[in-house]
Amino acid sequence: MSTNTLALGERAQTGERQVKRFVGASDRAQQAEKLLKAVAVRDSHVLITGESGTGKELAARTVHANSKRAAGPFVPVDCTTLNQQLFESQLFGHVKGAFTGAERDAMGFFRAADGGTLFLDEIGELDLALQAKLLRCIQERAIVPLGTSKPVAVNVRIVAATNRDLKAMVAEGKFREDLYYRINVVNVKLPALRERRDDIANLADFISARVAEVYEESAKQLSGDALEALANYNWPGNVRELANAIEHAYVLAGEEEMIGVHHLPESLQPQRLLRDSEEKPAAAVTMPAGPMTYEEMLKWLIAESLKANAGNQAAAARAIGVHRQRFYRLVEKYELQGLCA
């Protein structure tokens, strides 16, 4: 069982017990949650935008759970799996005998969501022909199952999500303008994790506790250097990447009660501050403010360690826990020979 679906909010194992909020006390997280709950009480369609891994499905579930449709179904649909041949059958259903292999009636996603919420994830991936069919259904509030000409009324709220710029796609002729305005009655933009760094520690603890539940073990704590490494990483994969990193560390920690920086994925290793070693550096270094890329952080860490150790490469490598030969190669790669004694 993956922790990714649990990473952004307090969601239990069953639909009935799902709790409907983000984990996060930062201004950005609180603003997003407040907007989602305000939108929920109306019945308008909603477009949720944000980078991959920011929790768009959880946001959609938050809207549904706080709406008058909460007792109805929540039906998630990954639009990347819909194709030209089966689109109508998948969304609108079909009757027995509608096509080869149609051995029984099928209701389709729209009728499955009747009285509730239909979540169309990655709606920007639909081609123009499929967008036209979807638009007609939304406009007429009715679907026509494949194999019949009789329309069936449906009472569905649409919550769509995308990590793409639909407005730009409209300008480029890649997304229908009329469909864009149909689904974008209210737009909720979710912040990237790097835009709410104050939430990283709480999210990490939350995810660790959920991983512990999965493995039926006591929750592990994160060490100070591990938390600092998490706080200074740029998180291009957002909370989904954070969840993977915590589960990775949890597994590597084994029976240890504390998750250290050395348990984190390799991509996070250069983010660590100076570790305890047999020989301490002459001076400590201070982490610069603001986000840094992997390459920028690695170059910075090597340079600062060289400065703190008076240009002694062996001592600088030992101070940050990097093998000397690799350290020498990195000094050459980043052209830091001028800092060496």
TAGI-V840226 format. One record per residue. N is the residue number from 1. RES is the residue in one small letter. PSI is psi in radians with two decimals (none if undefined). D_CENTER is the distance of its C-alpha to the mean C-alpha in Angstrom with 2 decimals. Layout:
# TAGI-V840226
n;res;psi;d_center
N;RES;PSI;D_CENTER
N;RES;PSI;D_CENTER
This chain:
# TAGI-V840226
n;res;psi;d_center
1;m;2.23;16.57
2;s;2.59;12.98
3;t;-0.08;11.36
4;n;-0.67;7.80
5;t;-0.14;8.91
6;l;-0.10;10.39
7;a;-0.55;8.14
8;l;-0.12;7.92
9;g;2.98;11.37
10;e;1.53;14.68
11;r;2.19;14.77
12;a;-3.07;17.79
13;q;-0.47;18.80
14;t;2.69;20.58
15;g;-0.63;19.98
16;e;-0.48;22.88
17;r;0.13;21.53
18;q;2.29;18.00
19;v;2.53;17.80
20;k;1.02;16.30
21;r;2.75;14.86
22;f;2.68;12.14
23;v;2.09;12.94
24;g;2.31;14.14
25;a;0.02;17.56
26;s;2.79;16.97
27;d;-0.72;18.45
28;r;-0.74;15.31
29;a;-0.74;13.61
30;q;-0.68;17.02
31;q;-0.74;17.60
32;a;-0.79;14.52
33;e;-0.72;15.57
34;k;-0.76;19.15
35;l;-0.73;18.62
36;l;-0.73;16.80
37;k;-0.58;19.73
38;a;-0.71;22.25
39;v;-0.61;21.10
40;a;-0.63;21.12
41;v;-0.27;24.86
42;r;2.98;25.72
43;d;0.35;25.58
44;s;2.76;24.50
45;h;2.67;21.88
46;v;2.42;18.54
47;l;2.11;16.26
48;i;2.17;12.70
49;t;2.76;11.49
50;g;2.87;8.84
51;e;2.84;7.24
52;s;2.34;5.12
53;g;0.10;1.41
54;t;-0.17;3.42
55;g;0.70;4.65
56;k;-0.62;7.32
57;e;-0.69;9.04
58;l;-0.68;9.53
59;a;-0.74;10.88
60;a;-0.70;13.07
61;r;-0.59;14.26
62;t;-0.77;15.10
63;v;-0.86;17.20
64;h;-0.82;18.87
65;a;-0.40;19.65
66;n;0.23;21.27
67;s;3.00;23.22
68;k;-0.13;26.65
69;r;0.12;25.11
70;a;-0.56;23.49
71;a;-0.23;26.22
72;g;-3.14;25.55
73;p;2.62;23.15
74;f;2.01;19.47
75;v;1.88;19.08
76;p;2.40;15.79
77;v;2.17;16.61
78;d;1.87;14.78
79;c;-0.30;16.89
80;t;-0.29;16.65
81;t;-0.13;18.85
82;l;2.36;21.48
83;n;2.90;24.50
84;q;-0.72;27.74
85;q;-0.66;29.97
86;l;0.08;28.23
87;f;-0.92;26.38
88;e;-0.70;29.07
89;s;-0.73;29.48
90;q;-0.78;25.79
91;l;-0.73;25.36
92;f;-0.17;28.95
93;g;3.12;30.44
94;h;2.87;33.80
95;v;2.79;37.21
96;k;2.30;38.98
97;g;0.09;40.53
98;a;-0.52;38.47
99;f;2.93;37.90
100;t;2.18;38.70
101;g;-0.16;36.93
102;a;1.45;36.37
103;e;-0.17;38.30
104;r;2.87;37.13
105;d;2.61;35.69
106;a;2.35;31.91
107;m;-0.48;30.47
108;g;2.93;27.27
109;f;-0.67;23.97
110;f;-0.84;25.62
111;r;-0.53;28.35
112;a;-0.51;26.09
113;a;0.11;24.24
114;d;2.23;27.63
115;g;-0.01;27.85
116;g;-2.47;24.11
117;t;2.32;20.87
118;l;2.04;19.76
119;f;1.96;16.08
120;l;1.67;16.04
121;d;2.46;12.64
122;e;0.86;12.84
123;i;-0.40;16.29
124;g;-0.18;16.91
125;e;-0.14;17.56
126;l;2.43;20.66
127;d;2.95;23.95
128;l;-0.67;26.56
129;a;-0.72;28.73
130;l;-0.58;26.10
131;q;-0.68;25.09
132;a;-0.73;28.77
133;k;-0.68;28.97
134;l;-0.74;25.96
135;l;-0.79;27.47
136;r;-0.74;30.80
137;c;-0.76;29.40
138;i;-0.73;27.56
139;q;-0.77;30.73
140;e;-0.15;33.18
141;r;0.67;31.20
142;a;2.66;32.63
143;i;2.73;31.97
144;v;1.85;34.57
145;p;2.56;33.99
146;l;2.29;34.88
147;g;0.02;38.55
148;t;2.84;39.80
149;s;0.07;40.57
150;k;2.08;40.25
151;p;2.60;37.36
152;v;2.13;35.56
153;a;2.47;34.31
154;v;2.49;30.78
155;n;1.61;29.39
156;v;2.40;25.65
157;r;2.30;23.19
158;i;2.19;20.69
159;v;2.01;17.14
160;a;2.77;15.55
161;a;2.63;12.26
162;t;2.68;11.76
163;n;0.15;10.35
164;r;2.84;14.06
165;d;1.63;16.93
166;l;-0.59;18.93
167;k;-0.72;21.77
168;a;-0.64;22.33
169;m;-0.61;22.25
170;v;-0.79;24.88
171;a;-0.54;27.00
172;e;-0.02;26.81
173;g;0.33;27.84
174;k;-0.16;24.75
175;f;2.36;23.69
176;r;2.28;26.30
177;e;-0.70;27.04
178;d;-0.65;28.32
179;l;-0.68;25.21
180;y;-0.82;23.07
181;y;-0.42;25.22
182;r;-0.73;25.28
183;i;-0.33;21.58
184;n;0.81;21.02
185;v;-0.79;23.32
186;v;2.29;20.82
187;n;2.23;17.80
188;v;2.02;15.02
189;k;2.13;12.95
190;l;2.40;9.93
191;p;2.58;10.27
192;a;2.75;8.49
193;l;-0.62;8.66
194;r;-0.27;11.91
195;e;-0.05;13.27
196;r;1.00;13.32
197;r;-0.45;14.49
198;d;-0.32;16.72
199;d;-0.17;14.04
200;i;-0.78;13.13
201;a;-0.78;16.23
202;n;-0.71;15.85
203;l;-0.75;12.31
204;a;-0.78;13.72
205;d;-0.71;16.76
206;f;-0.81;15.06
207;i;-0.73;13.10
208;s;-0.72;16.42
209;a;-0.66;18.32
210;r;-0.65;16.34
211;v;-0.71;16.84
212;a;-0.69;20.44
213;e;-0.72;20.79
214;v;-0.75;19.76
215;y;-0.01;22.32
216;e;0.86;24.74
217;e;2.99;25.33
218;s;2.55;25.61
219;a;2.49;22.58
220;k;2.54;22.62
221;q;2.73;22.64
222;l;2.34;21.17
223;s;2.87;23.89
224;g;-0.71;24.26
225;d;-0.54;23.87
226;a;-0.78;20.65
227;l;-0.64;19.20
228;e;-0.66;20.67
229;a;-0.75;19.14
230;l;-0.71;15.61
231;a;-0.44;16.57
232;n;0.03;17.91
233;y;2.68;15.27
234;n;-0.26;13.51
235;w;1.12;9.95
236;p;-0.47;9.48
237;g;0.10;6.39
238;n;-2.55;5.13
239;v;-0.51;4.65
240;r;-0.74;4.16
241;e;-0.68;7.11
242;l;-0.75;8.65
243;a;-0.73;8.95
244;n;-0.71;10.54
245;a;-0.73;12.67
246;i;-0.74;13.94
247;e;-0.70;14.84
248;h;-0.86;16.49
249;a;-0.68;18.42
250;y;-0.76;19.35
251;v;-0.79;20.88
252;l;-0.50;22.74
253;a;-0.38;24.05
254;g;-2.16;25.99
255;e;-0.02;28.45
256;e;2.51;27.96
257;e;-0.30;27.03
258;m;2.31;25.33
259;i;2.08;22.32
260;g;3.01;23.56
261;v;-0.53;22.24
262;h;-0.23;23.92
263;h;-0.25;21.72
264;l;2.80;18.52
265;p;2.74;17.54
266;e;-0.60;19.94
267;s;-0.34;17.66
268;l;-0.16;17.75
269;q;-0.72;21.48
270;p;-0.20;22.88
271;q;-0.14;21.17
272;r;2.63;23.61
273;l;-3.12;26.67
274;l;2.29;30.11
275;r;2.82;30.53
276;d;2.41;33.70
277;s;3.03;36.18
278;e;-0.56;39.91
279;e;2.00;40.51
280;k;2.60;38.77
281;p;2.81;38.24
282;a;-0.51;40.78
283;a;2.68;38.31
284;a;2.84;34.76
285;v;2.73;32.22
286;t;2.28;30.00
287;m;2.26;26.33
288;p;2.71;26.13
289;a;2.68;24.21
290;g;2.80;21.19
291;p;2.61;18.38
292;m;2.60;19.73
293;t;2.94;18.85
294;y;-0.86;19.50
295;e;-0.72;22.95
296;e;-0.76;23.87
297;m;-0.72;23.16
298;l;-0.79;25.09
299;k;-0.76;27.98
300;w;-0.77;28.09
301;l;-0.73;28.18
302;i;-0.77;30.98
303;a;-0.79;32.94
304;e;-0.62;32.81
305;s;-0.65;33.86
306;l;-0.75;36.74
307;k;-0.74;37.85
308;a;-0.35;37.71
309;n;0.48;39.82
310;a;0.59;42.41
311;g;0.05;41.31
312;n;1.91;41.89
313;q;-0.68;39.38
314;a;-0.77;39.98
315;a;-0.67;39.44
316;a;-0.71;36.34
317;a;-0.76;34.78
318;r;-0.62;35.75
319;a;-0.57;34.35
320;i;0.14;30.76
321;g;0.50;31.10
322;v;2.39;31.18
323;h;2.46;33.88
324;r;-0.76;36.69
325;q;-0.71;36.82
326;r;-0.66;33.16
327;f;-0.77;33.64
328;y;-0.72;36.65
329;r;-0.68;34.75
330;l;-0.63;31.96
331;v;-0.75;34.70
332;e;-0.73;36.19
333;k;-0.74;32.96
334;y;0.14;32.19
335;e;0.90;35.92
336;l;0.33;36.34
337;q;-0.47;39.85
338;g;-0.30;41.31
339;l;-0.11;39.88
340;c;2.57;41.55
341;a;none;44.93
